Amino acid sequence: MTWLVLIPVLILLVGPGGFLLGRIYVLSHRLGSFRTLLRVIDPKEPSHDSGWMRGYARYGRSNMAWSGLVRFRVTPDLLLARTSLELVEQPRHHPTMGTSVLHLRDGDCEYEMVLSTGDYEGVISWIDSAPPGIS
């Protein structure tokens, strides 16, 4: 009788954890993906931001997809279009921590992104060097 109760409880506990671990593994091992912190900034009220969220970003041909770390969805949480993505201000570098903070705008939305120095250089190159046909 106890096994009939214990097995479903184990499935309910292990199932979501296994899904999240598998999702994190897939996000972190995709080509062009990098670990980042992201927050959404309200341009009208800069003090009302979303707070920092951990996740992985991945740049592709026409957009950058951002996925939160602990989510049960398969699709990205945010898509930043390469054609409309722009730097709002000069990046803030923190050499002692090996990170940079980018302030980005995509249409009417603004974001701040914290990433490693190497990933920062990759994102800046990706924004500046769109392939032919994408401007």
Chimera marker file (.cmm) of the C-alpha trace (Angstrom):
<marker_set name="trace">
<marker id="1" x="0.000" y="0.000" z="0.000" r="1" g="1" b="0" radius="0.5"/>
<marker id="2" x="2.793" y="2.435" z="0.846" r="1" g="1" b="0" radius="0.5"/>
<marker id="3" x="4.437" y="1.781" z="-2.539" r="1" g="1" b="0" radius="0.5"/>
<marker id="4" x="1.237" y="2.815" z="-4.288" r="1" g="1" b="0" radius="0.5"/>
<marker id="5" x="1.489" y="6.191" z="-2.560" r="1" g="1" b="0" radius="0.5"/>
<marker id="6" x="5.277" y="6.550" z="-2.640" r="1" g="1" b="0" radius="0.5"/>
<marker id="7" x="5.756" y="5.991" z="-6.383" r="1" g="1" b="0" radius="0.5"/>
<marker id="8" x="3.403" y="8.805" z="-7.539" r="1" g="1" b="0" radius="0.5"/>
<marker id="9" x="4.908" y="11.153" z="-4.942" r="1" g="1" b="0" radius="0.5"/>
<marker id="10" x="8.423" y="10.406" z="-6.224" r="1" g="1" b="0" radius="0.5"/>
<marker id="11" x="7.296" y="10.958" z="-9.815" r="1" g="1" b="0" radius="0.5"/>
<marker id="12" x="5.754" y="14.307" z="-8.858" r="1" g="1" b="0" radius="0.5"/>
<marker id="13" x="8.953" y="15.385" z="-7.110" r="1" g="1" b="0" radius="0.5"/>
<marker id="14" x="11.565" y="14.029" z="-9.523" r="1" g="1" b="0" radius="0.5"/>
<marker id="15" x="9.725" y="14.803" z="-12.776" r="1" g="1" b="0" radius="0.5"/>
<marker id="16" x="9.793" y="18.631" z="-12.633" r="1" g="1" b="0" radius="0.5"/>
<marker id="17" x="13.345" y="18.667" z="-11.246" r="1" g="1" b="0" radius="0.5"/>
<marker id="18" x="14.553" y="16.413" z="-14.047" r="1" g="1" b="0" radius="0.5"/>
<marker id="19" x="12.811" y="18.598" z="-16.618" r="1" g="1" b="0" radius="0.5"/>
<marker id="20" x="14.442" y="21.769" z="-15.240" r="1" g="1" b="0" radius="0.5"/>
<marker id="21" x="17.910" y="20.191" z="-15.123" r="1" g="1" b="0" radius="0.5"/>
<marker id="22" x="17.513" y="18.923" z="-18.683" r="1" g="1" b="0" radius="0.5"/>
<marker id="23" x="16.311" y="22.347" z="-19.831" r="1" g="1" b="0" radius="0.5"/>
<marker id="24" x="19.297" y="24.094" z="-18.220" r="1" g="1" b="0" radius="0.5"/>
<marker id="25" x="21.660" y="21.600" z="-19.850" r="1" g="1" b="0" radius="0.5"/>
<marker id="26" x="20.124" y="22.183" z="-23.300" r="1" g="1" b="0" radius="0.5"/>
<marker id="27" x="20.145" y="25.991" z="-22.910" r="1" g="1" b="0" radius="0.5"/>
<marker id="28" x="23.763" y="26.081" z="-21.770" r="1" g="1" b="0" radius="0.5"/>
<marker id="29" x="25.087" y="23.780" z="-24.502" r="1" g="1" b="0" radius="0.5"/>
<marker id="30" x="23.479" y="25.352" z="-27.572" r="1" g="1" b="0" radius="0.5"/>
<marker id="31" x="25.758" y="26.992" z="-30.105" r="1" g="1" b="0" radius="0.5"/>
<marker id="32" x="25.819" y="30.770" z="-29.558" r="1" g="1" b="0" radius="0.5"/>
<marker id="33" x="24.411" y="30.629" z="-26.026" r="1" g="1" b="0" radius="0.5"/>
<marker id="34" x="25.820" y="32.433" z="-23.011" r="1" g="1" b="0" radius="0.5"/>
<marker id="35" x="24.852" y="32.938" z="-19.377" r="1" g="1" b="0" radius="0.5"/>
<marker id="36" x="23.450" y="36.340" z="-18.456" r="1" g="1" b="0" radius="0.5"/>
<marker id="37" x="21.444" y="38.367" z="-15.986" r="1" g="1" b="0" radius="0.5"/>
<marker id="38" x="18.644" y="40.478" z="-17.443" r="1" g="1" b="0" radius="0.5"/>
<marker id="39" x="16.243" y="43.081" z="-16.139" r="1" g="1" b="0" radius="0.5"/>
<marker id="40" x="13.479" y="44.997" z="-17.863" r="1" g="1" b="0" radius="0.5"/>
<marker id="41" x="13.599" y="48.760" z="-17.341" r="1" g="1" b="0" radius="0.5"/>
<marker id="42" x="10.573" y="51.024" z="-17.589" r="1" g="1" b="0" radius="0.5"/>
<marker id="43" x="11.904" y="54.162" z="-19.398" r="1" g="1" b="0" radius="0.5"/>
<marker id="44" x="9.203" y="56.329" z="-17.761" r="1" g="1" b="0" radius="0.5"/>
<marker id="45" x="9.954" y="55.059" z="-14.251" r="1" g="1" b="0" radius="0.5"/>
<marker id="46" x="13.568" y="53.757" z="-14.108" r="1" g="1" b="0" radius="0.5"/>
<marker id="47" x="13.134" y="52.863" z="-10.426" r="1" g="1" b="0" radius="0.5"/>
<marker id="48" x="10.405" y="50.332" z="-11.377" r="1" g="1" b="0" radius="0.5"/>
<marker id="49" x="12.496" y="47.618" z="-12.975" r="1" g="1" b="0" radius="0.5"/>
<marker id="50" x="11.735" y="43.908" z="-12.998" r="1" g="1" b="0" radius="0.5"/>
<marker id="51" x="14.696" y="42.911" z="-10.847" r="1" g="1" b="0" radius="0.5"/>
<marker id="52" x="17.564" y="40.769" z="-12.090" r="1" g="1" b="0" radius="0.5"/>
<marker id="53" x="16.627" y="37.437" z="-13.654" r="1" g="1" b="0" radius="0.5"/>
<marker id="54" x="19.128" y="34.639" z="-14.369" r="1" g="1" b="0" radius="0.5"/>
<marker id="55" x="19.022" y="33.000" z="-17.744" r="1" g="1" b="0" radius="0.5"/>
<marker id="56" x="20.707" y="32.135" z="-21.011" r="1" g="1" b="0" radius="0.5"/>
<marker id="57" x="20.746" y="34.206" z="-24.171" r="1" g="1" b="0" radius="0.5"/>
<marker id="58" x="21.420" y="32.846" z="-27.623" r="1" g="1" b="0" radius="0.5"/>
<marker id="59" x="22.005" y="34.878" z="-30.718" r="1" g="1" b="0" radius="0.5"/>
<marker id="60" x="20.846" y="33.747" z="-34.109" r="1" g="1" b="0" radius="0.5"/>
<marker id="61" x="20.704" y="35.280" z="-37.571" r="1" g="1" b="0" radius="0.5"/>
<marker id="62" x="17.924" y="37.821" z="-36.937" r="1" g="1" b="0" radius="0.5"/>
<marker id="63" x="17.287" y="37.902" z="-33.180" r="1" g="1" b="0" radius="0.5"/>
<marker id="64" x="18.623" y="37.181" z="-29.731" r="1" g="1" b="0" radius="0.5"/>
<marker id="65" x="16.508" y="34.788" z="-27.676" r="1" g="1" b="0" radius="0.5"/>
<marker id="66" x="16.585" y="35.002" z="-23.884" r="1" g="1" b="0" radius="0.5"/>
<marker id="67" x="15.288" y="32.201" z="-21.668" r="1" g="1" b="0" radius="0.5"/>
<marker id="68" x="14.914" y="32.427" z="-17.912" r="1" g="1" b="0" radius="0.5"/>
<marker id="69" x="16.790" y="29.790" z="-15.959" r="1" g="1" b="0" radius="0.5"/>
<marker id="70" x="13.966" y="28.296" z="-13.895" r="1" g="1" b="0" radius="0.5"/>
<marker id="71" x="10.964" y="28.174" z="-16.211" r="1" g="1" b="0" radius="0.5"/>
<marker id="72" x="8.751" y="25.331" z="-17.355" r="1" g="1" b="0" radius="0.5"/>
<marker id="73" x="8.294" y="26.693" z="-20.863" r="1" g="1" b="0" radius="0.5"/>
<marker id="74" x="10.224" y="25.454" z="-23.870" r="1" g="1" b="0" radius="0.5"/>
<marker id="75" x="10.083" y="28.661" z="-25.934" r="1" g="1" b="0" radius="0.5"/>
<marker id="76" x="12.222" y="31.737" z="-25.129" r="1" g="1" b="0" radius="0.5"/>
<marker id="77" x="10.830" y="34.304" z="-22.708" r="1" g="1" b="0" radius="0.5"/>
<marker id="78" x="12.114" y="37.210" z="-24.795" r="1" g="1" b="0" radius="0.5"/>
<marker id="79" x="13.139" y="37.803" z="-28.416" r="1" g="1" b="0" radius="0.5"/>
<marker id="80" x="15.259" y="40.867" z="-29.201" r="1" g="1" b="0" radius="0.5"/>
<marker id="81" x="15.185" y="41.765" z="-32.894" r="1" g="1" b="0" radius="0.5"/>
<marker id="82" x="18.614" y="42.428" z="-34.385" r="1" g="1" b="0" radius="0.5"/>
<marker id="83" x="17.259" y="45.109" z="-36.727" r="1" g="1" b="0" radius="0.5"/>
<marker id="84" x="15.852" y="47.269" z="-33.917" r="1" g="1" b="0" radius="0.5"/>
<marker id="85" x="18.311" y="46.493" z="-31.109" r="1" g="1" b="0" radius="0.5"/>
<marker id="86" x="20.475" y="49.440" z="-30.053" r="1" g="1" b="0" radius="0.5"/>
<marker id="87" x="22.814" y="50.419" z="-27.233" r="1" g="1" b="0" radius="0.5"/>
<marker id="88" x="21.279" y="53.154" z="-25.071" r="1" g="1" b="0" radius="0.5"/>
<marker id="89" x="24.507" y="54.162" z="-23.333" r="1" g="1" b="0" radius="0.5"/>
<marker id="90" x="28.134" y="53.133" z="-23.131" r="1" g="1" b="0" radius="0.5"/>
<marker id="91" x="28.597" y="49.741" z="-21.453" r="1" g="1" b="0" radius="0.5"/>
<marker id="92" x="29.729" y="49.737" z="-17.846" r="1" g="1" b="0" radius="0.5"/>
<marker id="93" x="32.710" y="47.439" z="-17.364" r="1" g="1" b="0" radius="0.5"/>
<marker id="94" x="33.634" y="45.870" z="-14.032" r="1" g="1" b="0" radius="0.5"/>
<marker id="95" x="37.151" y="44.455" z="-14.608" r="1" g="1" b="0" radius="0.5"/>
<marker id="96" x="37.544" y="43.067" z="-11.086" r="1" g="1" b="0" radius="0.5"/>
<marker id="97" x="34.428" y="40.912" z="-11.560" r="1" g="1" b="0" radius="0.5"/>
<marker id="98" x="35.076" y="40.236" z="-15.263" r="1" g="1" b="0" radius="0.5"/>
<marker id="99" x="31.619" y="41.467" z="-16.257" r="1" g="1" b="0" radius="0.5"/>
<marker id="100" x="30.017" y="44.192" z="-18.345" r="1" g="1" b="0" radius="0.5"/>
<marker id="101" x="26.556" y="45.756" z="-18.165" r="1" g="1" b="0" radius="0.5"/>
<marker id="102" x="24.784" y="46.555" z="-21.433" r="1" g="1" b="0" radius="0.5"/>
<marker id="103" x="21.815" y="48.938" z="-21.563" r="1" g="1" b="0" radius="0.5"/>
<marker id="104" x="19.797" y="47.930" z="-24.644" r="1" g="1" b="0" radius="0.5"/>
<marker id="105" x="16.645" y="49.171" z="-26.353" r="1" g="1" b="0" radius="0.5"/>
<marker id="106" x="14.405" y="47.105" z="-28.608" r="1" g="1" b="0" radius="0.5"/>
<marker id="107" x="11.541" y="49.280" z="-29.827" r="1" g="1" b="0" radius="0.5"/>
<marker id="108" x="9.855" y="50.830" z="-26.778" r="1" g="1" b="0" radius="0.5"/>
<marker id="109" x="11.361" y="48.372" z="-24.288" r="1" g="1" b="0" radius="0.5"/>
<marker id="110" x="14.661" y="48.788" z="-22.477" r="1" g="1" b="0" radius="0.5"/>
<marker id="111" x="16.784" y="46.100" z="-20.866" r="1" g="1" b="0" radius="0.5"/>
<marker id="112" x="19.993" y="45.812" z="-18.908" r="1" g="1" b="0" radius="0.5"/>
<marker id="113" x="22.096" y="42.723" z="-19.371" r="1" g="1" b="0" radius="0.5"/>
<marker id="114" x="25.064" y="41.595" z="-17.251" r="1" g="1" b="0" radius="0.5"/>
<marker id="115" x="27.469" y="39.246" z="-18.998" r="1" g="1" b="0" radius="0.5"/>
<marker id="116" x="31.094" y="38.190" z="-18.967" r="1" g="1" b="0" radius="0.5"/>
<marker id="117" x="33.656" y="40.284" z="-20.816" r="1" g="1" b="0" radius="0.5"/>
<marker id="118" x="34.076" y="37.677" z="-23.575" r="1" g="1" b="0" radius="0.5"/>
<marker id="119" x="30.326" y="37.347" z="-24.054" r="1" g="1" b="0" radius="0.5"/>
<marker id="120" x="30.016" y="41.149" z="-24.120" r="1" g="1" b="0" radius="0.5"/>
<marker id="121" x="32.472" y="41.339" z="-27.029" r="1" g="1" b="0" radius="0.5"/>
<marker id="122" x="30.500" y="38.670" z="-28.873" r="1" g="1" b="0" radius="0.5"/>
<marker id="123" x="27.175" y="40.497" z="-28.419" r="1" g="1" b="0" radius="0.5"/>
<marker id="124" x="28.625" y="43.832" z="-29.577" r="1" g="1" b="0" radius="0.5"/>
<marker id="125" x="30.122" y="42.154" z="-32.658" r="1" g="1" b="0" radius="0.5"/>
<marker id="126" x="26.790" y="40.427" z="-33.353" r="1" g="1" b="0" radius="0.5"/>
<marker id="127" x="24.866" y="43.725" z="-33.136" r="1" g="1" b="0" radius="0.5"/>
<marker id="128" x="27.378" y="45.627" z="-35.310" r="1" g="1" b="0" radius="0.5"/>
<marker id="129" x="27.920" y="43.025" z="-38.029" r="1" g="1" b="0" radius="0.5"/>
<marker id="130" x="24.559" y="42.005" z="-39.441" r="1" g="1" b="0" radius="0.5"/>
<marker id="131" x="24.891" y="39.815" z="-42.561" r="1" g="1" b="0" radius="0.5"/>
<marker id="132" x="23.762" y="41.112" z="-45.967" r="1" g="1" b="0" radius="0.5"/>
<marker id="133" x="20.010" y="41.452" z="-46.214" r="1" g="1" b="0" radius="0.5"/>
<marker id="134" x="19.613" y="42.273" z="-42.510" r="1" g="1" b="0" radius="0.5"/>
<marker id="135" x="20.101" y="45.920" z="-41.651" r="1" g="1" b="0" radius="0.5"/>
<link id1="1" id2="2" r="1" g="1" b="0" radius="0.2"/>
<link id1="2" id2="3" r="1" g="1" b="0" radius="0.2"/>
<link id1="3" id2="4" r="1" g="1" b="0" radius="0.2"/>
<link id1="4" id2="5" r="1" g="1" b="0" radius="0.2"/>
<link id1="5" id2="6" r="1" g="1" b="0" radius="0.2"/>
<link id1="6" id2="7" r="1" g="1" b="0" radius="0.2"/>
<link id1="7" id2="8" r="1" g="1" b="0" radius="0.2"/>
<link id1="8" id2="9" r="1" g="1" b="0" radius="0.2"/>
<link id1="9" id2="10" r="1" g="1" b="0" radius="0.2"/>
<link id1="10" id2="11" r="1" g="1" b="0" radius="0.2"/>
<link id1="11" id2="12" r="1" g="1" b="0" radius="0.2"/>
<link id1="12" id2="13" r="1" g="1" b="0" radius="0.2"/>
<link id1="13" id2="14" r="1" g="1" b="0" radius="0.2"/>
<link id1="14" id2="15" r="1" g="1" b="0" radius="0.2"/>
<link id1="15" id2="16" r="1" g="1" b="0" radius="0.2"/>
<link id1="16" id2="17" r="1" g="1" b="0" radius="0.2"/>
<link id1="17" id2="18" r="1" g="1" b="0" radius="0.2"/>
<link id1="18" id2="19" r="1" g="1" b="0" radius="0.2"/>
<link id1="19" id2="20" r="1" g="1" b="0" radius="0.2"/>
<link id1="20" id2="21" r="1" g="1" b="0" radius="0.2"/>
<link id1="21" id2="22" r="1" g="1" b="0" radius="0.2"/>
<link id1="22" id2="23" r="1" g="1" b="0" radius="0.2"/>
<link id1="23" id2="24" r="1" g="1" b="0" radius="0.2"/>
<link id1="24" id2="25" r="1" g="1" b="0" radius="0.2"/>
<link id1="25" id2="26" r="1" g="1" b="0" radius="0.2"/>
<link id1="26" id2="27" r="1" g="1" b="0" radius="0.2"/>
<link id1="27" id2="28" r="1" g="1" b="0" radius="0.2"/>
<link id1="28" id2="29" r="1" g="1" b="0" radius="0.2"/>
<link id1="29" id2="30" r="1" g="1" b="0" radius="0.2"/>
<link id1="30" id2="31" r="1" g="1" b="0" radius="0.2"/>
<link id1="31" id2="32" r="1" g="1" b="0" radius="0.2"/>
<link id1="32" id2="33" r="1" g="1" b="0" radius="0.2"/>
<link id1="33" id2="34" r="1" g="1" b="0" radius="0.2"/>
<link id1="34" id2="35" r="1" g="1" b="0" radius="0.2"/>
<link id1="35" id2="36" r="1" g="1" b="0" radius="0.2"/>
<link id1="36" id2="37" r="1" g="1" b="0" radius="0.2"/>
<link id1="37" id2="38" r="1" g="1" b="0" radius="0.2"/>
<link id1="38" id2="39" r="1" g="1" b="0" radius="0.2"/>
<link id1="39" id2="40" r="1" g="1" b="0" radius="0.2"/>
<link id1="40" id2="41" r="1" g="1" b="0" radius="0.2"/>
<link id1="41" id2="42" r="1" g="1" b="0" radius="0.2"/>
<link id1="42" id2="43" r="1" g="1" b="0" radius="0.2"/>
<link id1="43" id2="44" r="1" g="1" b="0" radius="0.2"/>
<link id1="44" id2="45" r="1" g="1" b="0" radius="0.2"/>
<link id1="45" id2="46" r="1" g="1" b="0" radius="0.2"/>
<link id1="46" id2="47" r="1" g="1" b="0" radius="0.2"/>
<link id1="47" id2="48" r="1" g="1" b="0" radius="0.2"/>
<link id1="48" id2="49" r="1" g="1" b="0" radius="0.2"/>
<link id1="49" id2="50" r="1" g="1" b="0" radius="0.2"/>
<link id1="50" id2="51" r="1" g="1" b="0" radius="0.2"/>
<link id1="51" id2="52" r="1" g="1" b="0" radius="0.2"/>
<link id1="52" id2="53" r="1" g="1" b="0" radius="0.2"/>
<link id1="53" id2="54" r="1" g="1" b="0" radius="0.2"/>
<link id1="54" id2="55" r="1" g="1" b="0" radius="0.2"/>
<link id1="55" id2="56" r="1" g="1" b="0" radius="0.2"/>
<link id1="56" id2="57" r="1" g="1" b="0" radius="0.2"/>
<link id1="57" id2="58" r="1" g="1" b="0" radius="0.2"/>
<link id1="58" id2="59" r="1" g="1" b="0" radius="0.2"/>
<link id1="59" id2="60" r="1" g="1" b="0" radius="0.2"/>
<link id1="60" id2="61" r="1" g="1" b="0" radius="0.2"/>
<link id1="61" id2="62" r="1" g="1" b="0" radius="0.2"/>
<link id1="62" id2="63" r="1" g="1" b="0" radius="0.2"/>
<link id1="63" id2="64" r="1" g="1" b="0" radius="0.2"/>
<link id1="64" id2="65" r="1" g="1" b="0" radius="0.2"/>
<link id1="65" id2="66" r="1" g="1" b="0" radius="0.2"/>
<link id1="66" id2="67" r="1" g="1" b="0" radius="0.2"/>
<link id1="67" id2="68" r="1" g="1" b="0" radius="0.2"/>
<link id1="68" id2="69" r="1" g="1" b="0" radius="0.2"/>
<link id1="69" id2="70" r="1" g="1" b="0" radius="0.2"/>
<link id1="70" id2="71" r="1" g="1" b="0" radius="0.2"/>
<link id1="71" id2="72" r="1" g="1" b="0" radius="0.2"/>
<link id1="72" id2="73" r="1" g="1" b="0" radius="0.2"/>
<link id1="73" id2="74" r="1" g="1" b="0" radius="0.2"/>
<link id1="74" id2="75" r="1" g="1" b="0" radius="0.2"/>
<link id1="75" id2="76" r="1" g="1" b="0" radius="0.2"/>
<link id1="76" id2="77" r="1" g="1" b="0" radius="0.2"/>
<link id1="77" id2="78" r="1" g="1" b="0" radius="0.2"/>
<link id1="78" id2="79" r="1" g="1" b="0" radius="0.2"/>
<link id1="79" id2="80" r="1" g="1" b="0" radius="0.2"/>
<link id1="80" id2="81" r="1" g="1" b="0" radius="0.2"/>
<link id1="81" id2="82" r="1" g="1" b="0" radius="0.2"/>
<link id1="82" id2="83" r="1" g="1" b="0" radius="0.2"/>
<link id1="83" id2="84" r="1" g="1" b="0" radius="0.2"/>
<link id1="84" id2="85" r="1" g="1" b="0" radius="0.2"/>
<link id1="85" id2="86" r="1" g="1" b="0" radius="0.2"/>
<link id1="86" id2="87" r="1" g="1" b="0" radius="0.2"/>
<link id1="87" id2="88" r="1" g="1" b="0" radius="0.2"/>
<link id1="88" id2="89" r="1" g="1" b="0" radius="0.2"/>
<link id1="89" id2="90" r="1" g="1" b="0" radius="0.2"/>
<link id1="90" id2="91" r="1" g="1" b="0" radius="0.2"/>
<link id1="91" id2="92" r="1" g="1" b="0" radius="0.2"/>
<link id1="92" id2="93" r="1" g="1" b="0" radius="0.2"/>
<link id1="93" id2="94" r="1" g="1" b="0" radius="0.2"/>
<link id1="94" id2="95" r="1" g="1" b="0" radius="0.2"/>
<link id1="95" id2="96" r="1" g="1" b="0" radius="0.2"/>
<link id1="96" id2="97" r="1" g="1" b="0" radius="0.2"/>
<link id1="97" id2="98" r="1" g="1" b="0" radius="0.2"/>
<link id1="98" id2="99" r="1" g="1" b="0" radius="0.2"/>
<link id1="99" id2="100" r="1" g="1" b="0" radius="0.2"/>
<link id1="100" id2="101" r="1" g="1" b="0" radius="0.2"/>
<link id1="101" id2="102" r="1" g="1" b="0" radius="0.2"/>
<link id1="102" id2="103" r="1" g="1" b="0" radius="0.2"/>
<link id1="103" id2="104" r="1" g="1" b="0" radius="0.2"/>
<link id1="104" id2="105" r="1" g="1" b="0" radius="0.2"/>
<link id1="105" id2="106" r="1" g="1" b="0" radius="0.2"/>
<link id1="106" id2="107" r="1" g="1" b="0" radius="0.2"/>
<link id1="107" id2="108" r="1" g="1" b="0" radius="0.2"/>
<link id1="108" id2="109" r="1" g="1" b="0" radius="0.2"/>
<link id1="109" id2="110" r="1" g="1" b="0" radius="0.2"/>
<link id1="110" id2="111" r="1" g="1" b="0" radius="0.2"/>
<link id1="111" id2="112" r="1" g="1" b="0" radius="0.2"/>
<link id1="112" id2="113" r="1" g="1" b="0" radius="0.2"/>
<link id1="113" id2="114" r="1" g="1" b="0" radius="0.2"/>
<link id1="114" id2="115" r="1" g="1" b="0" radius="0.2"/>
<link id1="115" id2="116" r="1" g="1" b="0" radius="0.2"/>
<link id1="116" id2="117" r="1" g="1" b="0" radius="0.2"/>
<link id1="117" id2="118" r="1" g="1" b="0" radius="0.2"/>
<link id1="118" id2="119" r="1" g="1" b="0" radius="0.2"/>
<link id1="119" id2="120" r="1" g="1" b="0" radius="0.2"/>
<link id1="120" id2="121" r="1" g="1" b="0" radius="0.2"/>
<link id1="121" id2="122" r="1" g="1" b="0" radius="0.2"/>
<link id1="122" id2="123" r="1" g="1" b="0" radius="0.2"/>
<link id1="123" id2="124" r="1" g="1" b="0" radius="0.2"/>
<link id1="124" id2="125" r="1" g="1" b="0" radius="0.2"/>
<link id1="125" id2="126" r="1" g="1" b="0" radius="0.2"/>
<link id1="126" id2="127" r="1" g="1" b="0" radius="0.2"/>
<link id1="127" id2="128" r="1" g="1" b="0" radius="0.2"/>
<link id1="128" id2="129" r="1" g="1" b="0" radius="0.2"/>
<link id1="129" id2="130" r="1" g="1" b="0" radius="0.2"/>
<link id1="130" id2="131" r="1" g="1" b="0" radius="0.2"/>
<link id1="131" id2="132" r="1" g="1" b="0" radius="0.2"/>
<link id1="132" id2="133" r="1" g="1" b="0" radius="0.2"/>
<link id1="133" id2="134" r="1" g="1" b="0" radius="0.2"/>
<link id1="134" id2="135" r="1" g="1" b="0" radius="0.2"/>
</marker_set>
